[in-house]
């Protein structure tokens, strides 16, 4: 592909809390809406996925484990970028910058000393790709008293806001996050994590079946929701009732959290059905608490492929028109990667990347560190 002289090409890498792999999106921002030139996904190997889970959840991992995987992921990201550029026939010299979210290992914005940790060495990415790399997007917002997440709402506003209707977007990765985009540009964008997305579903599925995830939610759909369990999980968890701004992670909503409520005597299929309902209902409850009800709800992230989850979300949000972001011209798998291409562009052009009303940062800020290719 030979981009024109006026092209404004940025790439974004996203590896989310589902720990399923790496997404890349390469976009040309010289037109609006930006043109998606190339997008693809590279799954993590089972070994890398397990090591990441151990880093996120096991108390026995070491600093050597952390920094070895930090270096390995940097090289893995770089190899994937080089592969994608070759596949798309894009000259790396035309890519102005690459935005890399990194893999979240810990996210603790409400601890006495707030912090967030993403790994995937950007020095290696810049060196091995020859492309200026922007990374470490979250910690400036944390330093300013914010949650450091979610950051995607600024991109959602840029690309998906409508003058015709109030819209909500929900990204269902390992954790689910919600963005309200009012039609009135004078009204505030709202964004926050609603709670578990796919993380508990994937964990429970992997524990009881020989697969990484419940394809289309077929297994869950064959079970029955355990109403007492659902009520117990929702009523016992303070996070669901917190007012935004708020954010969370899989290090919280993980196996230890779930073990409070279920054991080996529980019917595995019915628990899976209940966990789907937990994700759908906590998203729906969050929507019901918004200052104004959205007319449409658009879903992105891996959860967009879980037909049973979408059915339950639709049932719990009867007043919203439900669709995936495909209806808005963006494949649901690549919204988040596209957001980090946009955030890289914002950083290079010295533009604000956060929305203080979303993250509760003291002020708007330029986000990300720049790592030059050489």
C-alpha positions in Angstrom: 0.0 0.0 0.0 1.3 3.4 -0.9 -0.2 6.1 1.3 -0.5 9.6 0.0 1.7 12.4 1.1 -1.1 13.7 3.2 -1.6 10.5 5.1 -1.5 10.6 8.9 -0.9 7.0 9.9 -0.8 5.8 13.5 -0.9 2.3 14.9 -2.3 1.0 18.2 -1.7 -2.1 20.2 -4.1 -3.4 22.8 -3.7 -6.5 25.1 -6.6 -6.4 27.5 -7.7 -7.9 30.8 -9.1 -11.0 29.1 -5.4 -12.1 28.5 -6.4 -13.6 25.1 -3.9 -11.9 22.9 -2.7 -8.7 21.2 -4.8 -6.5 18.8 -3.3 -4.1 16.3 -5.1 -1.4 14.5 -3.4 0.8 11.9 -5.4 4.0 11.0 -5.1 7.0 8.7 -6.3 10.0 10.6 -6.0 12.4 7.6 -9.7 12.0 7.0 -12.8 11.8 9.3 -13.8 9.2 10.3 -10.3 7.8 10.3 -9.7 5.0 7.8 -8.8 1.6 9.3 -6.0 0.4 7.0 -5.3 -2.9 8.8 -6.3 -4.8 11.9 -5.6 -8.3 13.2 -5.1 -10.3 16.4 -2.3 -12.5 17.6 -3.4 -14.9 20.4 -1.1 -15.4 23.4 0.3 -18.9 23.7 -1.1 -21.0 26.6 2.2 -20.6 28.3 2.3 -16.8 28.1 -1.3 -16.6 29.1 -0.7 -18.7 32.2 2.4 -16.7 33.2 0.3 -13.5 32.9 -2.4 -15.0 35.0 0.2 -15.9 37.6 1.6 -12.4 37.6 -1.9 -10.9 38.0 -3.2 -13.4 40.7 -0.5 -15.5 42.3 1.3 -14.3 45.4 4.4 -16.4 44.6 5.6 -14.7 41.4 8.9 -12.8 41.6 10.4 -9.6 40.3 12.4 -11.8 37.9 9.1 -13.3 36.6 7.7 -9.7 36.1 10.6 -8.2 34.3 11.4 -11.2 32.2 7.9 -11.2 30.9 8.0 -7.4 30.4 11.0 -7.9 28.1 9.4 -10.9 26.3 6.2 -9.0 25.7 8.0 -6.0 24.3 9.7 -8.3 21.8 6.5 -10.1 21.0 4.6 -6.8 20.4 7.4 -5.7 18.1 7.4 -8.9 16.1 3.6 -8.6 15.7 3.9 -5.0 14.5 6.5 -6.0 11.9 4.3 -8.9 10.8 1.2 -6.7 10.5 3.1 -4.0 8.5 4.3 -6.6 6.1 0.9 -8.2 5.7 -0.7 -4.9 5.0 2.2 -3.7 2.8 2.6 -0.6 4.8 6.0 1.1 4.8 7.0 1.6 8.5 8.5 5.0 7.5 4.9 6.2 6.9 3.8 5.4 10.5 4.2 8.5 12.6 3.9 6.6 15.9 2.7 3.5 17.6 0.6 3.6 20.8 1.0 0.5 23.1 -1.3 0.1 26.1 0.7 -2.8 27.5 -0.6 -5.7 29.5 -2.1 -4.6 32.8 -0.7 -6.6 35.8 -2.0 -4.5 38.7 -4.5 -1.7 38.8 -4.9 -0.1 42.2 -6.0 3.5 42.0 -7.7 3.6 45.4 -4.8 2.2 47.5 -3.1 4.5 50.0 -0.4 5.0 47.3 -2.3 4.7 44.1 -0.6 2.9 41.2 -1.2 1.0 38.0 1.2 -1.3 36.2 1.4 -2.3 32.5 4.2 -4.3 31.0 5.6 -4.7 27.5 8.9 -2.9 27.2 8.4 0.1 24.8 12.2 0.5 24.4 12.3 -2.9 22.7 9.2 -2.1 20.6 10.7 1.2 19.3 14.1 -0.4 18.7 12.8 -3.5 16.9 10.1 -1.8 14.8 12.0 1.4 14.0 8.8 3.3 14.9 8.4 6.0 17.6 6.4 4.3 20.4 4.1 5.9 22.9 3.4 3.9 26.1 2.7 4.3 29.8 -0.6 6.2 29.2 -2.2 5.7 32.6 0.3 6.8 35.2 0.1 10.6 34.5 -3.6 10.4 35.1 -2.9 8.5 38.4 -0.3 11.1 39.3 -3.0 13.8 38.9 -5.3 12.0 41.4 -7.3 10.1 38.7 -8.2 6.5 38.3 -6.0 6.1 35.2 -8.9 4.4 33.6 -10.9 4.2 31.5 -9.1 6.1 28.9 -11.1 5.0 25.8 -14.0 7.4 26.5 -12.1 10.3 24.9 -11.7 8.3 21.7 -15.3 7.2 21.9 -16.3 10.9 22.0 -14.1 11.6 19.1 -15.5 8.8 16.9 -18.9 7.8 18.1 -20.8 10.8 19.5 -24.0 11.7 17.7 -26.0 14.9 17.6 -29.2 12.8 17.2 -29.2 10.6 20.2 -27.7 9.8 23.6 -25.4 6.8 23.1 -23.7 4.4 25.5 -20.8 2.1 24.6 -19.8 -0.8 26.6 -16.5 -2.6 26.1 -16.7 -6.1 27.4 -13.2 -7.4 27.9 -12.0 -9.1 31.1 -13.5 -6.1 32.8 -16.5 -4.2 31.4 -16.4 -0.5 31.0 -19.2 1.9 30.1 -19.2 5.3 28.3 -22.2 7.6 28.0 -22.0 10.0 25.0 -24.7 12.7 25.4 -26.1 14.2 22.2 -25.7 17.6 23.7 -22.0 18.5 23.5 -22.3 20.7 26.6 -23.2 17.7 28.7 -20.4 15.7 30.3 -19.2 12.4 29.0 -19.3 9.7 31.7 -17.2 6.6 31.8 -16.3 3.9 34.3 -15.8 0.2 34.9 -19.0 -1.6 35.7 -17.3 -4.8 37.0 -16.5 -8.2 35.6 -16.8 -8.7 31.9 -15.4 -12.0 30.5 -12.8 -12.6 33.2 -15.0 -14.8 35.5 -16.6 -16.5 32.5 -13.3 -17.5 31.0 -11.9 -18.6 34.3 -14.9 -20.8 35.2 -15.0 -22.2 31.6 -11.3 -23.0 31.6 -11.6 -24.7 35.0 -14.4 -27.0 33.9 -14.0 -27.5 30.2 -11.1 -28.0 27.8 -11.3 -24.6 26.1 -10.1 -21.0 26.7 -13.6 -19.5 26.5 -17.3 -20.5 26.1 -17.8 -20.0 22.4 -20.9 -17.7 21.8 -22.0 -18.5 25.3 -23.4 -21.9 24.2 -22.4 -23.7 27.4 -23.9 -20.9 29.6 -27.1 -20.9 27.6 -27.7 -24.5 28.5 -27.7 -23.7 32.2 -30.1 -22.0 34.6 -29.3 -18.8 36.5 -29.0 -19.5 40.3 -30.9 -16.5 41.6 -29.7 -16.9 45.1 -26.1 -16.9 44.0 -26.6 -13.9 41.7 -28.2 -11.9 44.5 -25.4 -12.9 46.9 -22.7 -11.8 44.5 -24.3 -8.4 43.8 -25.4 -7.6 47.3 -22.1 -8.6 48.9 -19.9 -6.5 46.5 -19.5 -2.8 47.4 -17.9 -2.0 44.1 -21.3 -2.2 42.2 -22.8 0.5 44.4 -19.9 2.9 44.3 -20.4 6.2 42.5 -18.1 6.9 39.5 -15.3 7.7 38.9 -14.3 4.1 39.6 -12.2 1.4 37.9 -11.2 -2.1 38.7 -9.2 -5.1 37.4 -9.0 -8.8 37.1 -6.7 -8.9 40.1 -9.8 -8.1 42.1 -12.6 -9.8 40.1 -10.7 -13.1 39.8 -10.7 -16.6 41.1 -10.3 -15.5 44.8 -13.3 -13.2 44.5 -15.4 -16.0 42.9 -14.3 -18.6 45.5 -16.2 -16.6 48.2 -19.5 -17.6 46.5 -19.0 -21.0 44.8 -17.3 -24.3 45.5 -16.9 -27.7 43.8 -20.4 -28.7 44.8 -21.9 -26.0 42.7 -23.4 -27.1 39.3 -20.8 -25.8 36.9 -23.2 -25.1 34.0 -25.6 -23.2 36.2 -22.7 -21.2 37.7 -21.6 -20.2 34.1 -25.1 -19.1 33.3 -25.2 -17.1 36.5 -21.9 -15.4 35.7 -23.2 -14.3 32.3 -26.2 -12.8 34.2 -23.9 -11.1 36.6 -22.0 -9.4 33.8 -25.2 -8.4 31.9 -27.1 -7.2 35.0 -24.2 -5.2 36.5 -23.8 -3.4 33.1 -27.6 -2.9 32.9 -27.7 -1.6 36.5 -24.9 0.9 35.7 -26.8 2.1 32.7 -30.0 2.6 34.8 -28.0 4.8 37.2 -26.8 7.2 34.4 -28.2 10.8 34.6 -30.1 10.2 31.3 -31.0 6.9 29.6 -29.2 6.3 26.3 -31.4 5.5 23.3 -28.7 3.1 21.9 -26.1 0.8 23.4 -23.2 -0.4 21.3 -21.0 -3.3 22.4 -17.3 -3.8 21.6 -14.6 -6.1 22.9 -14.5 -9.9 23.1 -17.9 -10.0 24.8 -19.5 -8.8 21.5 -19.0 -12.4 20.2 -20.9 -14.0 23.1 -24.3 -14.3 21.7 -25.9 -15.5 25.0 -24.3 -12.5 26.9 -25.7 -10.1 24.3 -29.1 -11.7 24.6 -29.1 -11.3 28.3 -27.8 -7.7 28.0 -30.7 -6.9 25.6 -33.2 -8.5 28.0 -31.8 -6.4 30.9 -31.8 -3.1 28.9 -35.2 -3.3 27.1 -35.3 0.5 26.5 -32.0 0.6 24.5 -31.5 -0.4 20.9 -28.6 -2.9 21.2 -25.9 -3.4 18.5 -22.2 -3.9 18.2 -19.9 -1.1 17.1 -20.0 -2.7 13.6 -23.2 -0.7 13.2 -21.1 2.4 13.6 -18.4 1.4 11.1 -15.8 0.0 13.6 -15.2 -3.7 14.1 -15.9 -4.5 17.8 -12.6 -6.3 18.2 -10.5 -3.3 17.3 -12.1 -0.3 19.0 -9.6 -0.4 21.9 -6.5 -0.8 19.7 -7.8 2.1 17.6 -8.2 4.2 20.8 -4.5 3.8 21.5 -3.6 4.7 18.0 -5.6 7.9 18.6 -4.0 8.4 22.0 -0.5 8.1 20.4 -1.5 10.7 17.9 -2.7 13.0 20.7 0.6 12.6 22.5 2.7 13.3 19.5 0.5 16.4 18.7 0.7 17.5 22.4 -3.1 17.2 22.8 -5.0 16.1 25.9 -5.7 12.4 26.2 -7.9 12.1 29.3 -11.3 13.4 30.4 -10.9 14.6 34.0 -14.7 14.1 34.6 -14.3 10.5 33.7 -11.1 9.6 35.6 -11.4 12.3 38.3 -7.9 13.6 37.5 -7.2 17.2 38.8 -6.9 18.4 35.2 -6.7 17.5 31.6 -3.3 16.2 30.6 -1.1 15.0 27.8 -0.7 11.2 28.4 2.1 8.8 27.6 5.9 8.6 27.4 7.6 8.8 24.0 10.3 6.3 23.1 12.2 7.2 19.9 13.2 4.6 17.4 16.8 5.7 17.4 
